Amino acid sequence: MDKTELAKLEGYLRRTFANHAISVRARMKKNDSAEVYLADEFIGIIHVDDEDGDRSFNFTMAILDVDLED
């Protein structure tokens, strides 16, 4: 992913979740995925899917059971 695509993904996530603290950052030595942060906290990965000539993106976010505790 290039800088333009990262910026578009970041804008989309910020609008969708109404949160300007979301950032999408390039990964070291990887160009098929990016890291997603909420402020300084890592929250997930976006992977590129280029199968069948259609480009799409998959956002994966793990939620630990300890995160659900009050």
Secondary structure by P-SEA (a helix, b strand, c coil): ccaaaaaaaaaaaaaaaccccbbbbbccccccbbbbbccccccbbbbbbbcccbbbbbbbbbbccccccc
